[in-house]
Amino acid sequence: MERRVRAALLCLSLLLSTAAAAAPVAAAEPPSLTVTADGETMADGDRYSTATKPRLAVDASVAAGTPANVSLVELIVRVNGKTVHRSTPDGRSVETALRPSLSSGNNTVRVIVIDSADGVESTQFTVYKDGTAPFIYLQQPYETRPLYAIPDGEATGVDVTFEGNLIEESTVQQLTLSYENGGNVSETRNFNEPDDHFETTVRLARGENNVTLAARDSFDNTRQYRFVVNVTDGAGPELRLDDIDTETTAHEYTISGSASDDVWVREVTASFDKQDGNHTVNETVVSTRSYADSDDRREVSFSEDFLLELGTYDVTVTVTDHTGNETTRTFTVNRTVRDAEAIAPEVRILQDRTLFIGNRTLFVSATATDGETERVSVETRNTTTNETLDYTVVHSGRIQETVEFATRSTVGPGVSTVIVRATDASGAEHTALTYVNATSGETFVSESGTRTHGVRITPLSDGDPRTASANVLVDRVEANESVRIPPDATDRSHVTRTANVTLTDLSITPAEATNFTLYVSATEGDATLGSEFTAATDATAVGTVTVEHAAADDALADVTFRFRVNDTYLNRTGVAAQDLTLYRRHDGNWTALETSYRGTVGDQHVVEAHAPGLSVFALGSAPPTESQDGGDSQTDGGQENASDADDTGGDDGGTAKLSVTNVTKNTSRIVPNGTVLVNATVENSGTADGTYTAGLALNVSIVDTKNVTVPPNESRTVTFEQQVAEEGNYTVLVNGSSGGFLLVKKRGLVGSLVHTVVGFLPTGLIPDAVGNALGGLPLKLIGMALGGLVGVIVVASLGLRLLQRLGGGSGESE
């Protein structure tokens, strides 16, 4: 029995010794190791870039406190797994330097030092040798392949956009674009430190343009691309016409618009072909000229008037570019008769230009304006017998808006009647007449031959459509005799008029016989005295009229004003036609005058007012009352709310300005069929909401798109979750903004082993960070750790089984 126990104890001792030998023993402090690349210290995982062979300096020594008999026994330097340096140091420290040959791209450098006590220290880092110049590939004016030469290509139009991407591991210091045509350098553009995406528009010439693109990186590696871009005029010109009226009553028809071409506009023509075949109008709107590479013929505007007779016309407008490409618009215009009042001309015999030039010869001057005049004649008659003394046709045929003429006519002795007739487009006659006395040599007399008062109006103009003025001369007026200015006032006559407000006529009754001169000026809206008027009356000014005169204030009394105001203008001012009121300023005060609304003439509203004398006048809205003020306040408030709503809703025509400002990714390396997360920031620097389509591209190919709405002056993040199946090196882009490179590659043996082992362990047993760290440890250390772990497990298992067996034997012997 005792012998069996001793044998068992001996076996157990041997097993425990074996287990102790297999278990790892705490190693002494490993040697110290310092490695520099061109003087820059390298630690595990560091990366160093260079364009030449770097100088690697190694400084190693045994750890402080190790026994004196411990020394360094081996120093090893490996590049890309190949040993490039091995030495056996003789002592406790060693310093060495070397310049290993590197291949272009990433090179893995590993330095290992071992001491005589089996202490090991190592460091591994990457040296990127940039011996490769940047690559350029284009997206515009045509697409080219990355890493290949840029071939010759074509572009349509002389404004050519060059857009593309740069592929470079380090930094691109400069991008240069230059081009020439016919041996003459047109332009060279330099872009310092560009991003990996570029875009610029240049003006090339027609035909072949020699283009050079060059990129230089931070190590002075330069790559140059030379290619030819042939610019053609392949696109036809564009033609834009303003509002087209297919029905018109005006004899004058206007065609306006613009034409543009990507190279040059040769001409624009318009033709009117009357459908009955009796009338054709052909007109060159924009004339032909010799070709020149200049911007003034890239886009041209035009506005041309055409006189049309009654009838239907087929209209053709054609724009032609330099190479003969044409764009045509066709439409039909029906020229009809306007209502009688609209086409009726205003006929006036000009008093200051009608005079005797002989005993029986009268020089007649007259106008027919603001209508459609087809025929004008002058007839003189004997007032007593009504016999026609002379008849002259001064205009016939073509319809005109204005006919001005002067002609000689024969008159008889004594008083003669002078009749000017104008026939409009519908055949209706419109006349003006006067009497002349050949015996006394006077014009503009009464039918009995007595001289009437004379009125002469001289319009003045400063070129501003919002202002107008006139000089008015009145002579030989009798006391209490009403003088109408102008004397032959009609619906189309006037004293003075702006674009929207017309003082049609004045009626003045002088208190005594006199001659007088008036200076009448009119201004639209709140200009000049209108602002003073508005402040004093709280009424809205439509226009102001000033009547200056040399006579005494009480000499010219009982004045009647008649105004016409355009309907569209009143709508803009917000004043109702029926509320129009004439105000007079006298002694510094504004007084509302009795004003009557007289209806409309065409699209104009007619009002009449009486004043006690001449002064400064304002035509405006009715005097406000307290209730009206309150109502106006409510209306204004409602308008302000509506305006705010428009601003909030973007109805005010704001513009969104959207751009990608930042692109990031969660990793730079995944395995095939792995997933990368890409975030892009979309910024709106505009004044309105905007929707942006963000596109994720891998090596220029769009793989996913997302829409995002961004409020003004805000930004939003768009996230792409993209799976990549194929191995390779990918450039990550979102709408041209780079997110860097993505490497898709299978794991190595150690990484796969660790990934597999960690995957079998219970969830949470090993933290993710530890699992990731294990994947990066050297193979030798991972093997030693795994071997020790397996040894401990085996020994413990055998010992447990032996104790169980011993316990069982004892029971049997008992």
C-alpha positions in Angstrom: 0.0 0.0 0.0 2.8 2.4 1.0 4.6 1.7 -2.2 1.5 2.5 -4.3 1.1 5.9 -2.5 4.7 6.8 -3.1 4.4 5.9 -6.8 1.3 8.1 -7.1 2.9 11.0 -5.4 5.9 10.7 -7.7 3.7 10.8 -10.8 1.8 13.8 -9.5 5.1 15.6 -8.9 6.2 14.9 -12.4 2.9 16.2 -13.8 3.1 19.4 -11.7 6.7 20.0 -12.9 5.6 19.6 -16.5 2.8 22.1 -16.0 5.1 24.5 -14.4 7.5 24.3 -17.3 4.7 24.9 -19.8 3.3 27.9 -18.0 4.7 31.3 -19.1 7.3 32.8 -16.8 7.3 36.5 -16.1 10.0 37.9 -18.4 12.5 40.5 -17.5 12.1 44.1 -18.6 12.4 44.1 -22.4 15.1 46.2 -24.1 14.4 49.9 -25.0 14.1 50.8 -28.6 13.9 54.2 -30.4 13.6 54.4 -34.2 13.6 57.7 -36.2 12.8 58.4 -39.9 14.7 61.4 -41.1 14.9 62.6 -37.5 11.2 62.0 -36.8 10.5 59.4 -34.0 8.4 56.5 -35.1 6.0 54.7 -32.7 3.8 51.7 -33.4 1.3 52.5 -36.0 2.9 55.8 -37.1 3.0 56.8 -40.8 5.7 58.8 -42.4 5.7 60.2 -46.0 8.7 60.9 -48.1 9.7 61.2 -51.8 13.2 59.6 -51.3 14.9 56.9 -49.3 14.4 57.9 -45.7 17.3 57.7 -43.2 16.3 55.2 -40.5 18.2 55.6 -37.2 18.0 52.8 -34.6 19.0 53.3 -30.9 18.5 50.2 -28.7 19.8 49.2 -25.2 19.0 46.6 -22.5 16.5 47.8 -19.9 17.8 49.6 -16.8 18.2 47.3 -13.8 18.9 44.1 -15.8 21.7 41.9 -14.6 25.2 42.9 -15.8 25.6 39.7 -17.8 22.5 40.6 -20.0 23.4 42.1 -23.4 21.9 42.7 -26.8 22.2 39.7 -29.0 20.3 40.6 -32.2 18.9 43.6 -34.2 16.6 43.0 -37.1 15.1 45.5 -39.6 12.5 44.3 -42.0 10.8 46.2 -44.9 7.6 44.7 -46.3 8.4 41.4 -44.6 11.9 41.2 -46.1 15.0 41.5 -43.8 17.1 44.4 -44.9 19.4 44.5 -41.9 20.5 42.0 -39.3 23.3 42.5 -36.8 24.7 41.0 -33.6 25.4 43.7 -31.2 28.3 43.3 -28.8 27.3 45.0 -25.6 24.3 46.4 -23.8 23.5 49.1 -26.4 23.7 49.7 -30.2 23.2 52.6 -32.6 22.9 52.1 -36.3 21.5 53.9 -39.4 20.5 52.8 -42.8 18.6 53.9 -46.0 16.6 51.0 -47.2 15.1 50.9 -50.7 11.3 51.4 -50.7 8.7 50.8 -53.3 6.2 53.6 -54.3 3.3 53.6 -51.9 3.0 52.2 -48.4 6.0 50.3 -47.0 5.7 48.4 -43.7 8.9 48.8 -41.6 9.4 46.6 -38.5 12.4 46.8 -36.2 13.1 44.1 -33.6 15.8 44.0 -30.8 16.5 40.9 -28.6 18.7 40.6 -25.5 20.4 37.6 -24.0 17.7 37.2 -21.4 15.2 36.5 -24.2 13.8 40.1 -23.8 12.2 41.3 -27.0 11.1 44.8 -28.1 9.8 45.8 -31.5 8.1 48.7 -33.3 6.2 48.7 -36.6 5.3 51.7 -38.7 4.5 52.7 -42.3 6.7 54.8 -44.6 4.8 56.1 -47.6 7.1 56.8 -50.5 5.4 59.3 -52.8 7.1 58.9 -56.1 3.9 59.1 -58.0 2.6 62.4 -59.4 -1.1 63.3 -59.0 -3.7 61.8 -61.4 -6.4 63.9 -63.1 -9.6 62.7 -64.6 -12.4 64.8 -66.1 -16.2 64.9 -65.7 -16.7 67.9 -68.0 -16.6 68.8 -70.9 -16.5 65.0 -71.3 -15.8 62.1 -68.9 -12.4 60.3 -68.8 -11.2 57.3 -66.8 -9.1 57.7 -63.6 -5.4 56.7 -63.9 -5.5 57.0 -67.7 -4.5 59.7 -70.2 -7.0 62.3 -71.1 -8.0 61.8 -74.7 -9.0 64.5 -77.2 -12.7 65.4 -77.2 -15.4 67.9 -78.3 -17.4 70.7 -76.6 -20.4 72.6 -77.8 -20.2 76.3 -77.4 -17.3 78.5 -76.6 -17.9 78.7 -72.8 -16.4 75.4 -71.7 -16.4 74.1 -68.2 -13.5 71.9 -67.1 -14.5 69.9 -64.1 -12.7 66.9 -62.7 -11.0 65.1 -59.8 -7.5 64.7 -58.5 -6.1 61.4 -57.1 -3.1 62.0 -54.8 -2.1 60.4 -51.5 -0.3 63.5 -50.3 -1.2 67.2 -50.9 -1.6 68.7 -54.4 0.3 72.0 -54.3 -0.8 73.4 -57.7 -3.2 72.7 -60.5 -2.5 74.5 -63.8 -4.9 74.8 -66.8 -3.8 76.5 -70.0 -5.1 76.5 -73.5 -4.2 77.9 -76.9 -5.8 78.3 -80.3 -3.9 78.8 -83.5 -0.6 79.0 -81.7 -1.6 82.0 -79.5 -1.9 81.3 -75.8 -5.3 82.4 -74.7 -5.0 82.0 -70.9 -3.2 80.1 -68.1 -5.0 79.6 -64.8 -3.2 78.4 -61.6 -5.0 76.9 -58.6 -2.9 76.7 -55.4 -3.6 73.9 -53.0 -6.8 72.8 -54.7 -9.1 70.2 -53.2 -9.4 66.8 -54.8 -12.2 68.3 -57.0 -11.9 71.3 -59.3 -14.2 73.2 -61.6 -13.6 76.3 -63.8 -15.2 77.8 -66.9 -13.0 79.3 -69.7 -13.7 80.9 -73.0 -12.3 78.8 -75.9 -12.4 79.6 -79.6 -14.2 77.7 -82.3 -12.2 74.8 -83.7 -9.3 73.0 -82.1 -8.0 74.2 -78.8 -4.7 72.8 -77.3 -5.3 72.2 -73.6 -2.8 71.4 -70.9 -3.6 70.2 -67.4 -0.8 69.7 -64.9 -0.8 68.8 -61.2 2.1 69.0 -58.8 2.2 67.5 -55.3 4.0 68.5 -52.2 7.0 66.4 -53.2 7.3 68.2 -56.6 6.0 65.1 -58.5 4.3 66.6 -61.5 2.0 64.9 -64.1 0.9 66.7 -67.3 -1.9 65.9 -69.6 -2.0 67.4 -73.1 -5.2 67.0 -75.2 -7.3 68.8 -77.8 -10.8 70.1 -77.3 -12.7 70.8 -80.6 -15.3 73.5 -80.0 -18.3 73.2 -82.4 -21.5 75.2 -82.8 -23.7 72.2 -82.6 -26.5 73.7 -80.7 -29.1 75.8 -82.4 -29.8 79.4 -81.2 -32.4 80.2 -78.6 -35.3 82.6 -79.3 -37.3 84.3 -76.6 -40.3 86.5 -77.5 -42.1 88.8 -75.1 -45.8 88.6 -74.7 -47.5 87.9 -78.0 -50.8 89.5 -78.8 -52.7 87.4 -81.4 -55.5 90.0 -81.5 -54.8 93.7 -81.8 -56.7 96.8 -82.8 -53.5 98.9 -83.0 -52.1 99.6 -86.5 -48.6 99.4 -85.0 -47.6 96.0 -83.8 -44.4 95.4 -81.8 -42.2 92.3 -81.7 -39.7 92.3 -78.9 -37.5 89.7 -77.2 -34.0 88.3 -77.3 -31.9 85.8 -79.1 -28.8 83.9 -77.9 -26.4 81.3 -79.1 -23.5 79.5 -77.5 -21.2 81.0 -80.2 -22.7 83.9 -82.1 -26.1 85.2 -83.4 -26.0 86.1 -87.0 -29.4 87.7 -87.5 -33.0 87.8 -86.5 -35.8 88.3 -89.1 -39.5 88.7 -88.9 -42.1 88.4 -91.6 -45.8 89.2 -91.8 -47.7 87.5 -94.5 -51.3 88.6 -94.9 -53.5 85.6 -95.5 -55.4 87.2 -98.4 -52.0 87.5 -100.2 -52.2 91.2 -100.7 -49.7 92.4 -98.2 -46.3 91.1 -97.0 -43.9 92.7 -94.6 -40.4 91.3 -94.2 -38.0 92.9 -91.8 -34.5 92.2 -90.5 -34.8 92.8 -86.8 -31.1 92.1 -86.0 -28.9 92.6 -89.0 -26.2 90.4 -90.3 -22.5 91.2 -89.8 -19.1 89.5 -90.2 -18.1 87.0 -87.6 -16.0 88.0 -84.6 -15.3 86.1 -81.3 -16.9 88.7 -79.1 -19.6 88.7 -76.4 -21.8 91.4 -78.0 -23.3 88.8 -80.4 -23.7 86.0 -77.9 -27.1 87.5 -76.9 -29.0 90.3 -78.5 -32.2 92.0 -77.6 -34.6 93.5 -80.1 -37.8 95.5 -80.4 -39.3 96.4 -83.8 -42.6 98.0 -84.7 -44.6 96.9 -87.7 -47.5 98.8 -89.3 -50.4 96.5 -90.1 -53.5 97.0 -92.2 -56.8 95.3 -91.2 -56.7 91.6 -91.7 -55.0 88.3 -90.5 -51.3 87.8 -90.7 -49.1 84.7 -90.5 -46.0 85.9 -88.5 -42.6 84.1 -88.6 -39.7 85.1 -86.4 -36.4 83.4 -87.2 -33.0 83.6 -85.5 -29.9 82.2 -87.3 -26.5 81.5 -85.8 -23.1 81.6 -87.4 -23.2 78.1 -88.8 -26.7 78.5 -90.2 -28.6 76.7 -87.5 -32.1 78.3 -87.2 -34.8 78.5 -84.6 -38.2 79.7 -85.7 -41.4 80.8 -83.9 -44.7 81.2 -85.9 -48.0 82.6 -84.8 -51.0 84.4 -86.2 -52.0 88.0 -85.6 -55.5 89.3 -86.4 -55.6 93.1 -86.9 -59.1 94.3 -86.2 -60.8 97.7 -85.9 -60.8 99.4 -82.5 -63.8 101.1 -81.1 -64.6 104.5 -82.7 -63.3 106.5 -79.8 -60.0 104.7 -79.7 -59.1 105.2 -83.3 -60.4 108.7 -83.6 -57.5 111.1 -84.1 -57.2 114.5 -82.4 -57.2 117.2 -85.1 -55.7 120.5 -84.3 -55.0 123.6 -86.3 -51.9 125.1 -84.9 -52.6 128.8 -84.2 -49.0 129.9 -83.9 -48.0 128.4 -87.2 -51.1 129.3 -89.3 -50.6 132.7 -91.0 -51.0 134.7 -94.2 -48.1 134.6 -96.6 -49.8 136.6 -99.3 -53.0 138.6 -99.9 -55.1 135.4 -100.7 -52.6 132.7 -99.6 -52.9 131.0 -96.2 -50.1 128.8 -94.8 -52.1 126.2 -92.8 -50.3 124.0 -90.2 -52.2 121.3 -88.4 -51.8 117.8 -86.7 -53.9 114.6 -86.4 -52.5 112.7 -83.5 -53.3 109.8 -81.1 -55.5 107.8 -83.5 -55.4 105.9 -86.7 -55.4 108.4 -89.5 -55.7 107.1 -93.1 -56.5 110.4 -94.9 -56.1 114.1 -94.2 -57.4 117.0 -96.3 -57.7 120.8 -96.0 -60.6 122.7 -97.5 -61.3 126.5 -97.5 -64.7 128.0 -98.1 -66.3 131.4 -98.5 -68.1 131.8 -95.2 -71.0 133.7 -96.7 -71.7 131.6 -99.8 -70.3 128.3 -98.5 -68.4 128.0 -101.8 -65.3 125.8 -101.8 -62.3 127.9 -102.6 -59.5 125.3 -102.3 -59.2 121.6 -101.5 -55.9 119.8 -100.9 -55.2 116.1 -99.8 -52.1 116.2 -97.6 -52.1 112.5 -96.6 -53.6 109.3 -98.0 -53.1 105.5 -97.8 -50.9 104.2 -95.0 -52.5 104.4 -91.6 -50.5 106.5 -89.2 -50.8 107.4 -85.6 -49.5 110.9 -86.1 -49.8 113.2 -89.2 -48.2 116.6 -89.1 -48.3 118.9 -92.1 -48.1 122.4 -93.4 -49.7 123.4 -96.8 -50.7 126.5 -98.8 -54.4 127.1 -99.4 -56.2 129.8 -101.3 -58.8 131.9 -99.4 -61.3 134.5 -100.6 -61.7 138.2 -99.7 -63.1 138.9 -96.2 -63.8 135.9 -93.9 -63.1 132.3 -95.0 -63.6 129.0 -93.3 -60.7 126.7 -93.0 -61.6 123.0 -92.4 -59.1 120.2 -91.7 -60.5 116.7 -92.0 -58.9 113.5 -90.8 -60.4 110.1 -91.8 -59.7 107.2 -89.4 -59.2 103.5 -90.2 -63.0 102.9 -90.0 -63.8 105.7 -92.5 -65.1 108.1 -90.0 -64.2 111.8 -90.4 -62.9 114.1 -87.7 -62.6 117.8 -88.2 -61.2 121.0 -86.9 -62.1 124.4 -88.3 -61.2 128.1 -87.9 -61.9 131.4 -89.5 -59.5 133.8 -91.2 -60.0 137.3 -92.4 -58.0 138.0 -95.6 -58.9 141.7 -95.6 -57.4 142.4 -92.1 -54.8 139.6 -92.5 -55.8 138.0 -89.2 -56.2 134.3 -88.4 -58.4 132.7 -85.8 -61.2 135.2 -85.9 -64.9 134.8 -85.3 -67.3 133.9 -88.1 -68.2 137.6 -88.3 -64.5 138.5 -88.7 -63.8 139.9 -85.2 -60.5 138.7 -83.7 -61.0 136.1 -80.9 -58.7 135.7 -78.0 -55.6 133.7 -78.8 -54.4 130.6 -76.9 -51.0 129.2 -77.5 -49.6 126.1 -75.7 -45.9 125.2 -75.9 -45.2 121.8 -74.4 -41.9 121.4 -72.5 -40.1 118.2 -71.7 -37.2 117.1 -69.4 -37.3 113.4 -70.6 -38.8 112.1 -67.4 -42.2 110.4 -68.0 -43.3 111.2 -64.4 -43.1 115.0 -65.0 -44.4 117.4 -67.6 -44.8 121.1 -68.2 -46.0 123.7 -70.7 -46.1 127.4 -71.3 -49.6 128.9 -72.0 -50.0 132.3 -73.7 -53.5 133.9 -73.7 -54.0 137.2 -75.4 -57.0 139.6 -75.9 -59.3 138.1 -73.4 -62.2 140.2 -72.3 -63.4 140.8 -68.8 -65.7 138.0 -67.5 -65.1 136.0 -70.7 -64.5 132.3 -70.0 -61.3 131.1 -71.6 -60.9 127.5 -72.3 -57.3 126.2 -72.6 -56.9 124.7 -75.1 -59.8 126.4 -77.0 -60.6 123.3 -79.1 -60.6 120.9 -76.2 -61.6 117.3 -77.0 -61.2 114.1 -75.2 -57.7 113.8 -76.6 -56.4 117.4 -76.1 -54.5 118.5 -73.0 -52.6 121.3 -71.4 -49.8 118.9 -70.1 -49.6 115.3 -69.2 -47.3 112.8 -67.6 -47.3 109.1 -68.3 -50.3 108.5 -66.1 -51.9 111.9 -65.2 -53.2 114.4 -67.8 -54.4 117.9 -67.2 -56.8 117.9 -70.2 -58.0 121.6 -69.9 -58.5 124.7 -67.9 -61.4 127.1 -67.9 -60.5 130.6 -66.5 -62.7 133.7 -66.2 -60.6 136.9 -65.8 -62.1 139.8 -63.8 -60.8 142.3 -66.4 -59.6 142.4 -70.0 -56.1 141.2 -70.0 -53.3 139.2 -71.6 -51.6 136.6 -69.4 -49.0 133.8 -69.4 -49.1 130.6 -67.4 -46.4 128.1 -66.6 -48.0 124.7 -65.8 -46.0 121.9 -64.3 -47.3 118.4 -63.3 -45.6 115.7 -61.2 -46.8 112.2 -60.4 -47.0 110.7 -57.0 -45.3 111.9 -53.8 -42.4 113.8 -55.6 -41.6 117.4 -54.7 -44.6 119.0 -53.0 -46.5 115.7 -52.8 -44.6 114.7 -49.7 -45.6 118.0 -48.0 -49.2 117.5 -49.1 -49.3 113.9 -47.7 -47.8 115.0 -44.4 -50.3 117.9 -44.1 -53.5 116.1 -45.1 -52.8 112.4 -44.4 -54.1 111.7 -47.9 -52.4 109.9 -50.7 -51.0 112.0 -53.5 -51.7 110.9 -57.0 -50.0 114.0 -58.5 -49.3 117.7 -58.0 -49.9 120.6 -60.4 -48.4 124.1 -60.1 -49.8 127.0 -62.1 -47.5 130.0 -62.0 -48.7 133.3 -63.5 -47.8 137.1 -63.6 -51.3 138.4 -63.1 -52.7 139.4 -59.8 -54.4 136.6 -57.8 -57.8 138.3 -58.0 -57.5 138.9 -61.7 -57.8 135.2 -62.7 -60.7 133.6 -60.8 -63.3 130.9 -61.2 -61.0 128.2 -62.5 -62.2 124.7 -63.6 -59.7 121.8 -63.9 -60.3 118.6 -65.8 -58.0 115.6 -65.2 -57.7 112.1 -66.7 -55.8 109.4 -64.6 -54.9 106.0 -65.9 -56.8 103.1 -64.2 -53.7 100.9 -63.7 -51.8 103.8 -62.1 -54.7 104.4 -59.6 -54.6 100.7 -58.7 -51.0 101.0 -57.9 -51.5 104.0 -55.6 -54.5 102.4 -53.9 -56.8 105.4 -54.5 -60.3 104.7 -55.7 -61.3 106.7 -58.8 -64.5 108.0 -57.2 -62.5 109.3 -54.2 -60.2 111.5 -56.3 -60.1 115.0 -54.8 -58.3 118.1 -55.8 -56.6 120.1 -53.1 -55.4 123.7 -53.3 -52.5 125.1 -51.3 -53.0 128.8 -50.3 -51.4 130.8 -47.5 -49.5 127.6 -46.4 -52.7 125.5 -46.0 -54.2 122.7 -48.1 -57.9 122.8 -48.7 -60.0 120.1 -50.4 -62.0 121.5 -53.4 -65.3 120.4 -54.7 -64.4 117.6 -57.1 -66.8 115.6 -59.4 -66.2 112.1 -60.9 -67.2 112.3 -64.6 -66.7 108.6 -65.7 -64.2 107.1 -68.0 -62.6 107.6 -71.4 -61.1 104.3 -72.5 -58.9 103.1 -69.5 -58.8 106.6 -68.0 -60.9 108.1 -65.2 -62.1 111.7 -65.6 -62.6 114.2 -62.7 -63.5 117.9 -62.6 -62.9 120.4 -59.9 -63.5 124.1 -59.3 -61.0 126.5 -57.6 -61.3 130.2 -56.6 -57.9 131.0 -58.1 -54.6 129.6 -59.4 -52.0 128.2 -57.1 -50.4 124.8 -56.3 -52.8 121.9 -56.5 -52.6 118.2 -55.5 -54.8 115.4 -56.8 -55.2 112.7 -54.2 -57.4 110.5 -52.1 -60.5 111.8 -50.3 -59.8 113.6 -46.9 -59.5 110.9 -44.3 -62.0 110.8 -41.4 -61.5 109.2 -38.0 -63.5 106.1 -39.0 -61.5 105.9 -42.3 -58.3 106.2 -40.3 -59.4 103.3 -38.1 -60.4 101.3 -41.2 -57.1 102.1 -42.9 -55.2 101.0 -39.9 -57.0 97.7 -39.9 -56.3 97.3 -43.6 -52.7 98.2 -43.2 -52.4 95.6 -40.4 -53.9 93.0 -42.6 -51.5 93.8 -45.4 -48.6 93.6 -43.0 -49.7 90.2 -41.8 -50.1 89.0 -45.4 -46.6 90.3 -46.2 -45.2 88.4 -43.2 -47.0 85.3 -44.3 -45.5 85.7 -47.8 -42.0 86.1 -46.3 -42.4 83.0 -44.2 -43.8 81.0 -47.0 -41.1 82.0 -49.4 -43.6 83.7 -51.8 -41.4 86.8 -51.9 -39.1 85.1 -54.4 -36.2 84.3 -52.0 -33.4 82.0 -53.4 -31.9 78.9 -51.8 -28.1 78.5 -52.1 -27.2 74.9 -51.3 -23.8 73.2 -51.1 -22.0 70.3 -49.5 -19.6 71.7 -46.9 -18.2 68.5 -45.2 -17.9 64.8 -45.9 -16.8 62.2 -43.3 -16.8 58.4 -43.0 -16.7 56.1 -40.0 -13.8 54.0 -41.2 -11.1 53.9 -43.9 -11.0 50.1 -44.2 -13.7 47.4 -44.5 -13.8 43.8 -45.7 -15.7 42.8 -48.9 -19.4 43.1 -48.3 -18.7 45.3 -45.4 -20.6 48.6 -44.7 -19.2 52.1 -44.5 -21.2 55.1 -43.1 -20.7 58.3 -44.9 -22.0 61.7 -43.5 -22.4 64.8 -45.6 -23.3 68.3 -44.3 -25.6 70.3 -46.6 -25.6 74.0 -46.0 -28.2 76.6 -47.2 -26.7 80.1 -47.3 -29.7 81.5 -49.2 -32.9 83.2 -48.2 -35.4 80.5 -48.8 -36.0 76.8 -48.1 -34.3 74.5 -50.6 -34.3 70.8 -51.4 -30.9 69.3 -52.3 -30.2 66.0 -53.9 -27.0 64.5 -52.4 -25.3 61.8 -54.4 -22.8 59.3 -52.9 -20.1 58.3 -55.5 -17.4 55.6 -55.2 -14.7 56.3 -57.8 -17.1 58.7 -59.6 -19.9 56.2 -60.0 -23.1 57.3 -58.2 -24.2 54.5 -55.8 -26.9 56.2 -53.8 -28.9 59.5 -53.6 -30.9 61.2 -50.9 -33.0 64.4 -50.8 -32.8 66.8 -47.9 -34.7 70.1 -47.3 -32.6 72.8 -45.6 -34.1 76.0 -44.2 -32.2 79.3 -44.9 -28.9 79.9 -43.0 -29.1 76.3 -41.6 -27.4 73.0 -42.4 -28.6 69.3 -42.3 -26.6 66.0 -42.2 -27.3 63.3 -44.8 -26.1 59.8 -43.9 -25.4 57.1 -46.4 -25.0 53.4 -45.3 -23.3 51.7 -48.2 -22.2 48.1 -48.6 -19.2 47.5 -50.8 -18.7 44.0 -52.3 -15.6 44.2 -54.3 -12.0 44.6 -53.0 -10.2 47.8 -54.1 -9.3 51.3 -53.2 -12.2 53.7 -53.6 -12.5 57.5 -53.6 -15.5 58.6 -51.6 -17.3 61.6 -53.0 -20.6 63.4 -52.2 -21.5 65.8 -55.0 -17.8 66.3 -55.8 -16.8 66.9 -52.2 -14.2 64.3 -51.1 -14.5 62.1 -48.0 -11.1 60.5 -48.6 -10.1 56.9 -49.6 -11.8 53.7 -48.6 -9.8 50.4 -48.7 -11.8 47.2 -49.2 -9.7 44.1 -48.5 -9.9 40.7 -46.8 -8.4 40.2 -43.4 -5.0 38.5 -42.9 -4.5 35.1 -41.2 -3.9 36.5 -37.7 -6.8 38.9 -38.0 -9.1 36.2 -39.2 -8.0 33.8 -36.4 -8.5 36.4 -33.7 -11.8 37.5 -35.2 -12.9 33.8 -35.1 -11.7 33.1 -31.6 -13.3 36.3 -30.2 -16.5 35.5 -32.1 -16.8 32.1 -30.2 -16.4 33.7 -26.8 -19.5 34.6 -24.8 -20.8 38.1 -25.5 -19.2 40.6 -23.2 -16.4 38.4 -22.0 -13.8 40.3 -24.0 -14.5 44.0 -24.6 -14.6 45.2 -28.1 -11.5 47.3 -27.7 -9.5 44.3 -26.4 -10.7 42.1 -29.2 -9.6 44.8 -31.7 -6.3 45.1 -30.0 -5.7 41.3 -30.2 -6.1 41.5 -33.9 -3.2 43.8 -34.1 -0.7 41.9 -32.0 2.3 40.1 -33.6 1.8 36.5 -34.5 4.6 35.2 -32.2 3.1 36.8 -29.1 -0.4 35.6 -30.0 0.9 32.1 -30.4 2.8 32.1 -27.1 -0.3 33.3 -25.3 -2.6 30.8 -26.9 -0.1 27.9 -26.2 0.3 28.8 -22.6 -3.5 29.0 -22.2 -3.9 25.6 -23.8 -1.1 24.1 -21.6 -2.7 25.2 -18.3 -6.1 23.8 -19.4 -4.6 20.4 -20.3 -2.5 20.0 -17.0 -5.4 21.1 -14.9 -7.7 18.5 -16.6 -5.2 15.6 -16.2 -4.6 16.4 -12.5 -8.2 16.5 -11.8 -8.8 13.1 -13.4 -5.8 11.6 -11.5 -7.2 12.8 -8.1 -10.5 11.3 -9.0 -9.0 8.0 -9.8 -6.9 7.9 -6.6 -10.0 8.7 -4.6 -11.8 5.8 -6.3 -9.0 3.2 -5.6 -9.0 4.0 -1.9 -12.6 3.2 -1.6 -12.2 -0.2 -3.2 -9.4 -1.4 -0.9 -11.5 -0.4 2.1 
